[in-house]
Amino acid sequence: MIQVFEGPLCCNPGVCGPNPDQALVDFTADLGGLIRQGVSGRRATLGQDPAAFADSAVARAFVQKVGASGLPLVVADDVTVATGRYPSRAELARIAGVEAPAEDSVTGYCGSSTAVPAAGCCGNEPATSSGCCGPTQPVTIQSGSQA
């Protein structure tokens, strides 16, 4: 299982508003592609799922030693595989022990691993005052499914 522990984001998984961070858009799409291949994955943000940090000895120790500024923390089978950055598609595939999905076959929350639609990740729904999608917008990827 690949677990990603992230710092506070405006929404989980941080792909929201009219101008989301491209690294998060790409990572969300890449992890989603692996999950569709059957890889088990879970993302947790410190602000929205602190219990996941408390439940993981690796994440708990990392935050105690390094602090939230060192996140994201990527863990595979209780082994730290990346800190302070999001792994590339190829790195994720290697970590998961699968072949990396083809570039054009990966779509994520926003529908593309390389571009955010003109309407933003909220689609036709308006962003909240914080720039995040409203509460009805699905934003969590967990345990082999994309919600």
GROMACS elastic network, one bead per residue, 0.5 to 0.9 nm:
[ bonds ]
;  ai    aj funct       b0    kb
    1    39     6  0.69107   500
    1    41     6  0.54558   500
    1    42     6  0.77505   500
    1    75     6  0.80808   500
    1    76     6  0.55739   500
    1    77     6  0.55376   500
    1    78     6  0.84527   500
    1    96     6  0.77678   500
    1   143     6  0.84725   500
    2    31     6  0.89961   500
    2    39     6  0.78398   500
    2    40     6  0.63319   500
    2    42     6  0.64275   500
    2    43     6  0.84669   500
    2    74     6  0.70471   500
    2    75     6  0.57280   500
    2    77     6  0.67681   500
    2    78     6  0.86727   500
    2    92     6  0.86945   500
    2    95     6  0.82129   500
    2    96     6  0.73495   500
    3    40     6  0.85866   500
    3    41     6  0.57099   500
    3    43     6  0.57940   500
    3    44     6  0.77803   500
    3    73     6  0.81494   500
    3    74     6  0.58071   500
    3    75     6  0.50981   500
    3    76     6  0.62562   500
    3    77     6  0.82355   500
    3    78     6  0.85472   500
    4    41     6  0.79282   500
    4    42     6  0.62586   500
    4    44     6  0.62038   500
    4    45     6  0.82892   500
    4    72     6  0.67589   500
    4    73     6  0.57793   500
    4    75     6  0.63499   500
    4    76     6  0.87822   500
    4    86     6  0.89421   500
    5    42     6  0.85985   500
    5    43     6  0.60122   500
    5    44     6  0.50174   500
    5    45     6  0.58481   500
    5    46     6  0.72072   500
    5    52     6  0.82309   500
    5    53     6  0.72884   500
    5    59     6  0.70653   500
    5    71     6  0.68737   500
    5    72     6  0.55212   500
    5    73     6  0.50470   500
    5    74     6  0.63624   500
    5    75     6  0.81047   500
    6     9     6  0.77044   500
    6    13     6  0.85296   500
    6    43     6  0.74373   500
    6    44     6  0.60826   500
    6    46     6  0.60885   500
    6    47     6  0.87755   500
    6    68     6  0.80995   500
    6    71     6  0.54452   500
    6    73     6  0.65112   500
    6    74     6  0.86218   500
    7    44     6  0.85799   500
    7    45     6  0.55103   500
    7    46     6  0.51176   500
    7    47     6  0.70345   500
    7    68     6  0.57990   500
    7    69     6  0.73052   500
    7    70     6  0.83829   500
    7    71     6  0.56188   500
    7    72     6  0.63650   500
    7    73     6  0.89784   500
    8    11     6  0.82127   500
    8    12     6  0.87538   500
    8    14     6  0.87578   500
    8    45     6  0.57288   500
    8    46     6  0.52689   500
    8    48     6  0.74620   500
    8    68     6  0.83494   500
    9    12     6  0.64845   500
    9    13     6  0.71749   500
    9    14     6  0.52866   500
    9    15     6  0.89396   500
    9    45     6  0.68546   500
    9    46     6  0.81859   500
    9    47     6  0.71557   500
    9    48     6  0.83979   500
   10    13     6  0.83700   500
   10    14     6  0.59284   500
   10    15     6  0.85729   500
   10    16     6  0.75818   500
   10    17     6  0.89121   500
   10    47     6  0.88203   500
   10   130     6  0.72986   500
   10   131     6  0.77978   500
   10   132     6  0.61576   500
   11    15     6  0.71481   500
   11    16     6  0.67122   500
   11    45     6  0.85753   500
   11    48     6  0.80514   500
   11   132     6  0.62374   500
   11   133     6  0.76732   500
   11   139     6  0.75180   500
   12    15     6  0.72419   500
   12    16     6  0.84481   500
   12    43     6  0.81681   500
   12    44     6  0.76466   500
   12    45     6  0.66576   500
   12    48     6  0.74262   500
   12   139     6  0.56961   500
   12   140     6  0.60915   500
   12   141     6  0.87820   500
   13    16     6  0.80872   500
   13    24     6  0.75393   500
   13    25     6  0.88645   500
   13    28     6  0.73220   500
   13    43     6  0.73559   500
   13    44     6  0.80346   500
   13    45     6  0.75543   500
   13   139     6  0.61281   500
   13   140     6  0.63969   500
   13   141     6  0.79304   500
   14    17     6  0.88182   500
   14    20     6  0.71451   500
   14    21     6  0.77301   500
   14    24     6  0.65465   500
   14    25     6  0.81572   500
   14    28     6  0.89611   500
   14   132     6  0.83426   500
   14   139     6  0.83563   500
   15    19     6  0.86109   500
   15    20     6  0.53445   500
   15    21     6  0.70418   500
   15    22     6  0.84701   500
   15    24     6  0.62179   500
   15    25     6  0.58577   500
   15    28     6  0.78620   500
   15   109     6  0.75194   500
   15   110     6  0.77146   500
   15   121     6  0.66914   500
   15   132     6  0.82476   500
   15   133     6  0.88431   500
   15   139     6  0.78230   500
   16    19     6  0.73815   500
   16    20     6  0.55276   500
   16    21     6  0.86421   500
   16   110     6  0.88349   500
   16   120     6  0.72945   500
   16   121     6  0.54199   500
   16   122     6  0.65867   500
   16   127     6  0.79245   500
   16   131     6  0.68838   500
   16   133     6  0.57093   500
   16   139     6  0.86630   500
   17    20     6  0.59756   500
   17   120     6  0.61688   500
   17   121     6  0.63308   500
   17   122     6  0.66566   500
   17   126     6  0.86539   500
   17   127     6  0.58176   500
   17   128     6  0.81416   500
   17   130     6  0.80678   500
   17   133     6  0.61445   500
   18   116     6  0.84326   500
   18   117     6  0.89789   500
   18   118     6  0.80455   500
   18   119     6  0.70070   500
   18   121     6  0.68567   500
   18   122     6  0.78214   500
   18   127     6  0.77594   500
   18   131     6  0.69870   500
   18   132     6  0.83705   500
   19    22     6  0.83084   500
   19   116     6  0.79332   500
   19   120     6  0.68815   500
   19   121     6  0.85445   500
   19   131     6  0.86943   500
   20    23     6  0.85924   500
   20    24     6  0.73467   500
   20    25     6  0.70438   500
   20   116     6  0.79587   500
   20   120     6  0.80320   500
   20   121     6  0.79488   500
   21    24     6  0.53953   500
   21    25     6  0.64693   500
   21    26     6  0.88361   500
   22    26     6  0.60558   500
   22    27     6  0.84136   500
   22   113     6  0.85943   500
   22   114     6  0.77133   500
   22   115     6  0.78665   500
   22   116     6  0.82811   500
   23    26     6  0.51841   500
   23    27     6  0.60064   500
   23    28     6  0.84508   500
   23    86     6  0.73596   500
   24    27     6  0.50153   500
   24    28     6  0.58575   500
   24    29     6  0.84058   500
   24    86     6  0.79030   500
   25    28     6  0.52700   500
   25    29     6  0.62603   500
   25    30     6  0.86239   500
   25   108     6  0.73057   500
   25   109     6  0.76424   500
   25   110     6  0.73367   500
   25   112     6  0.79792   500
   25   113     6  0.61812   500
   25   114     6  0.75732   500
   25   115     6  0.80111   500
   25   116     6  0.77717   500
   26    29     6  0.51814   500
   26    30     6  0.60379   500
   26    31     6  0.85797   500
   26    88     6  0.84406   500
   26    89     6  0.83701   500
   26   107     6  0.89721   500
   26   108     6  0.77777   500
   26   112     6  0.80296   500
   26   114     6  0.64571   500
   26   115     6  0.86444   500
   27    31     6  0.59643   500
   27    32     6  0.82345   500
   27    86     6  0.66131   500
   27    87     6  0.74484   500
   27    88     6  0.72051   500
   27    89     6  0.74088   500
   27   108     6  0.86236   500
   27   113     6  0.78738   500
   28    31     6  0.53380   500
   28    32     6  0.59546   500
   28    33     6  0.85467   500
   28   107     6  0.87682   500
   28   108     6  0.59023   500
   28   109     6  0.69116   500
   28   113     6  0.78844   500
   28   141     6  0.83279   500
   29    33     6  0.61146   500
   29    34     6  0.87809   500
   29    89     6  0.89514   500
   29   106     6  0.60703   500
   29   107     6  0.53027   500
   29   109     6  0.66558   500
   29   110     6  0.82067   500
   29   111     6  0.81055   500
   29   112     6  0.70082   500
   29   113     6  0.52322   500
   29   114     6  0.88792   500
   30    33     6  0.50956   500
   30    34     6  0.65116   500
   30    35     6  0.87624   500
   30    88     6  0.78222   500
   30    89     6  0.54651   500
   30    92     6  0.77842   500
   30    93     6  0.88853   500
   30   100     6  0.87514   500
   30   101     6  0.81087   500
   30   106     6  0.65261   500
   30   107     6  0.77879   500
   30   108     6  0.73178   500
   30   113     6  0.72076   500
   31    34     6  0.51454   500
   31    35     6  0.62041   500
   31    36     6  0.86649   500
   31    39     6  0.87818   500
   31    41     6  0.75149   500
   31    89     6  0.76911   500
   31    92     6  0.73672   500
   31    93     6  0.88726   500
   31   108     6  0.83822   500
   31   141     6  0.85932   500
   32    36     6  0.62037   500
   32    37     6  0.86836   500
   32    41     6  0.85382   500
   32   106     6  0.77037   500
   32   107     6  0.75529   500
   32   108     6  0.61054   500
   32   109     6  0.82807   500
   32   141     6  0.72635   500
   32   144     6  0.84919   500
   32   145     6  0.80458   500
   32   146     6  0.68240   500
   33    36     6  0.51449   500
   33    37     6  0.64859   500
   33    39     6  0.89055   500
   33   100     6  0.85263   500
   33   101     6  0.66075   500
   33   105     6  0.79168   500
   33   106     6  0.54526   500
   33   107     6  0.70607   500
   33   108     6  0.75687   500
   34    38     6  0.66089   500
   34    39     6  0.55181   500
   34    40     6  0.81680   500
   34    41     6  0.83476   500
   34    89     6  0.88787   500
   34    92     6  0.79831   500
   34    93     6  0.71067   500
   34    96     6  0.80101   500
   34    98     6  0.80463   500
   34    99     6  0.89274   500
   34   100     6  0.76945   500
   34   101     6  0.73663   500
   34   106     6  0.89412   500
   34   144     6  0.87651   500
   35    38     6  0.50478   500
   35    40     6  0.59503   500
   35    41     6  0.64413   500
   35   141     6  0.86529   500
   35   142     6  0.85943   500
   35   143     6  0.78361   500
   35   144     6  0.50378   500
   35   145     6  0.66508   500
   35   146     6  0.79606   500
   36    39     6  0.71241   500
   36   144     6  0.68396   500
   36   145     6  0.72353   500
   36   146     6  0.83224   500
   37    98     6  0.83005   500
   37   101     6  0.84961   500
   37   144     6  0.86684   500
   38   144     6  0.63077   500
   39    96     6  0.67846   500
   39    98     6  0.83964   500
   39   143     6  0.83162   500
   39   144     6  0.64768   500
   40    96     6  0.88033   500
   40   142     6  0.77292   500
   40   143     6  0.51687   500
   40   144     6  0.50486   500
   40   145     6  0.86221   500
   41   141     6  0.75164   500
   41   142     6  0.57878   500
   41   143     6  0.52342   500
   41   144     6  0.62138   500
   41   145     6  0.86435   500
   42   140     6  0.85851   500
   42   141     6  0.62810   500
   42   143     6  0.58102   500
   42   144     6  0.81959   500
   43   140     6  0.75535   500
   43   141     6  0.65962   500
   43   142     6  0.66419   500
   44    47     6  0.86736   500
   44    48     6  0.72902   500
   44    49     6  0.56029   500
   44    50     6  0.77324   500
   44    51     6  0.89737   500
   44    52     6  0.64575   500
   44    53     6  0.77341   500
   44   140     6  0.88531   500
   45    48     6  0.53771   500
   45    49     6  0.54634   500
   45    50     6  0.70138   500
   45    52     6  0.83818   500
   45    53     6  0.84755   500
   45    72     6  0.89570   500
   46    49     6  0.55890   500
   46    51     6  0.84653   500
   46    52     6  0.82229   500
   46    53     6  0.70855   500
   46    68     6  0.80241   500
   47    50     6  0.62403   500
   48    51     6  0.88267   500
   49    52     6  0.57155   500
   49    53     6  0.73750   500
   50    53     6  0.52407   500
   50    54     6  0.64282   500
   50    55     6  0.87141   500
   51    55     6  0.59600   500
   51    56     6  0.85928   500
   52    55     6  0.50600   500
   52    56     6  0.62753   500
   52    59     6  0.83077   500
   52    60     6  0.89711   500
   53    56     6  0.53455   500
   53    57     6  0.77844   500
   53    58     6  0.83288   500
   53    59     6  0.53417   500
   53    60     6  0.54684   500
   53    63     6  0.83846   500
   54    57     6  0.71707   500
   54    59     6  0.74145   500
   54    60     6  0.56141   500
   55    58     6  0.89743   500
   55    59     6  0.81907   500
   55    60     6  0.76010   500
   56    59     6  0.52794   500
   56    60     6  0.59512   500
   56    61     6  0.84570   500
   56    78     6  0.84300   500
   57    60     6  0.51135   500
   57    61     6  0.59991   500
   57    62     6  0.84197   500
   57    78     6  0.85252   500
   58    61     6  0.53562   500
   58    62     6  0.60987   500
   58    63     6  0.87375   500
   58    75     6  0.79840   500
   58    78     6  0.67239   500
   58    79     6  0.77625   500
   58    80     6  0.75792   500
   59    62     6  0.50039   500
   59    63     6  0.61528   500
   59    64     6  0.85152   500
   59    73     6  0.73298   500
   59    75     6  0.83972   500
   59    80     6  0.89871   500
   60    63     6  0.53998   500
   60    64     6  0.62037   500
   60    65     6  0.86917   500
   61    64     6  0.50812   500
   61    65     6  0.60964   500
   61    66     6  0.83748   500
   62    65     6  0.52366   500
   62    66     6  0.56938   500
   62    67     6  0.69616   500
   62    68     6  0.85830   500
   62    70     6  0.83064   500
   62    71     6  0.88103   500
   62    73     6  0.80933   500
   63    66     6  0.52983   500
   63    68     6  0.57045   500
   63    69     6  0.85575   500
   63    70     6  0.76958   500
   63    71     6  0.80927   500
   64    67     6  0.57537   500
   64    68     6  0.85592   500
   66    69     6  0.72781   500
   66    70     6  0.58617   500
   66    71     6  0.86023   500
   67    70     6  0.58799   500
   67    71     6  0.77137   500
   68    71     6  0.54791   500
   68    72     6  0.81932   500
   69    72     6  0.83369   500
   69    84     6  0.78770   500
   70    73     6  0.75137   500
   70    83     6  0.66149   500
   70    84     6  0.50312   500
   70    85     6  0.86437   500
   71    74     6  0.86115   500
   71    83     6  0.61794   500
   71    85     6  0.73454   500
   72    82     6  0.78734   500
   72    83     6  0.56900   500
   72    84     6  0.50797   500
   72    85     6  0.58864   500
   72    86     6  0.68478   500
   73    80     6  0.72073   500
   73    81     6  0.78839   500
   73    82     6  0.59268   500
   73    84     6  0.64988   500
   73    85     6  0.76736   500
   73    86     6  0.82824   500
   74    79     6  0.84811   500
   74    80     6  0.60059   500
   74    81     6  0.56595   500
   74    82     6  0.50303   500
   74    83     6  0.62846   500
   74    84     6  0.88639   500
   74    85     6  0.85958   500
   74    86     6  0.77257   500
   74    87     6  0.81521   500
   75    78     6  0.57350   500
   75    79     6  0.52925   500
   75    81     6  0.55226   500
   75    82     6  0.71633   500
   75    83     6  0.89330   500
   76    79     6  0.52604   500
   76    80     6  0.64901   500
   76    81     6  0.65768   500
   76    95     6  0.71049   500
   76    96     6  0.77306   500
   77    80     6  0.84542   500
   80    83     6  0.75970   500
   81    87     6  0.87711   500
   81    95     6  0.77400   500
   82    85     6  0.67521   500
   82    86     6  0.72656   500
   82    87     6  0.68302   500
   83    86     6  0.76870   500
   83    87     6  0.89329   500
   87    90     6  0.79363   500
   87    91     6  0.56394   500
   87    92     6  0.60126   500
   88    91     6  0.51098   500
   88    92     6  0.61518   500
   88    93     6  0.85910   500
   89    92     6  0.51661   500
   89    93     6  0.62053   500
   89    94     6  0.86628   500
   89   100     6  0.65000   500
   89   101     6  0.80164   500
   90    93     6  0.51440   500
   90    94     6  0.61860   500
   90    95     6  0.86007   500
   90    99     6  0.81730   500
   90   100     6  0.57065   500
   90   101     6  0.86786   500
   91    94     6  0.50743   500
   91    95     6  0.60768   500
   91    96     6  0.85316   500
   91   100     6  0.85697   500
   92    95     6  0.50488   500
   92    96     6  0.60896   500
   92    97     6  0.84452   500
   92    98     6  0.86696   500
   92   100     6  0.78197   500
   93    96     6  0.50401   500
   93    97     6  0.59002   500
   93    98     6  0.51476   500
   93    99     6  0.57847   500
   93   101     6  0.81019   500
   94    98     6  0.62588   500
   94    99     6  0.73497   500
   94   100     6  0.77234   500
   95    98     6  0.79417   500
   96    99     6  0.86799   500
   98   101     6  0.87821   500
   99   102     6  0.89552   500
  100   103     6  0.85988   500
  101   104     6  0.82947   500
  101   105     6  0.64698   500
  101   106     6  0.66571   500
  102   105     6  0.52986   500
  102   106     6  0.68666   500
  103   106     6  0.60438   500
  103   113     6  0.81782   500
  104   107     6  0.78748   500
  104   112     6  0.86616   500
  104   113     6  0.84380   500
  106   111     6  0.85151   500
  106   112     6  0.69788   500
  106   113     6  0.63486   500
  107   110     6  0.74328   500
  107   113     6  0.55525   500
  107   114     6  0.88020   500
  108   112     6  0.55961   500
  108   113     6  0.60984   500
  108   146     6  0.88069   500
  109   112     6  0.75312   500
  109   113     6  0.87176   500
  109   121     6  0.72840   500
  109   138     6  0.84285   500
  109   139     6  0.72743   500
  109   146     6  0.82968   500
  109   147     6  0.89786   500
  110   113     6  0.77865   500
  110   115     6  0.80027   500
  110   116     6  0.59585   500
  110   117     6  0.68754   500
  110   120     6  0.75571   500
  110   121     6  0.50684   500
  110   122     6  0.81519   500
  110   123     6  0.81900   500
  111   115     6  0.82164   500
  111   116     6  0.75545   500
  111   117     6  0.77447   500
  111   121     6  0.84905   500
  112   115     6  0.56046   500
  112   116     6  0.66738   500
  112   117     6  0.81333   500
  113   116     6  0.80811   500
  115   118     6  0.89044   500
  116   119     6  0.79834   500
  116   120     6  0.58440   500
  116   121     6  0.66149   500
  117   120     6  0.51676   500
  117   121     6  0.67830   500
  117   123     6  0.76092   500
  118   121     6  0.85651   500
  118   123     6  0.84004   500
  119   122     6  0.69210   500
  119   123     6  0.52318   500
  119   124     6  0.64619   500
  119   125     6  0.86580   500
  120   123     6  0.57325   500
  120   124     6  0.83306   500
  120   127     6  0.88988   500
  121   124     6  0.87416   500
  121   125     6  0.88480   500
  121   127     6  0.89848   500
  121   132     6  0.89191   500
  121   133     6  0.74816   500
  122   125     6  0.52079   500
  122   126     6  0.64770   500
  122   127     6  0.64398   500
  122   132     6  0.78633   500
  122   133     6  0.52573   500
  122   134     6  0.77692   500
  122   137     6  0.70369   500
  123   126     6  0.78473   500
  123   133     6  0.89180   500
  125   133     6  0.72567   500
  125   134     6  0.73460   500
  125   137     6  0.81901   500
  126   131     6  0.87551   500
  126   132     6  0.86521   500
  126   133     6  0.67722   500
  126   134     6  0.70737   500
  127   130     6  0.74519   500
  127   131     6  0.51219   500
  127   132     6  0.51207   500
  127   134     6  0.59744   500
  128   131     6  0.52671   500
  128   132     6  0.53460   500
  128   133     6  0.59492   500
  128   134     6  0.57818   500
  128   135     6  0.89782   500
  129   132     6  0.73680   500
  130   133     6  0.86566   500
  132   135     6  0.88572   500
  133   136     6  0.79181   500
  133   137     6  0.61146   500
  133   138     6  0.88576   500
  133   139     6  0.88235   500
  134   137     6  0.58319   500
  135   138     6  0.78592   500
  138   141     6  0.89516   500
  138   146     6  0.86349   500
  138   147     6  0.56218   500
  139   146     6  0.82797   500
  139   147     6  0.65211   500
  140   145     6  0.89519   500
  140   146     6  0.67556   500
  140   147     6  0.56765   500
  141   144     6  0.76571   500
  141   145     6  0.61935   500
  141   147     6  0.59454   500
  142   145     6  0.57550   500
  142   146     6  0.66197   500
  142   147     6  0.77788   500
  143   146     6  0.84444   500
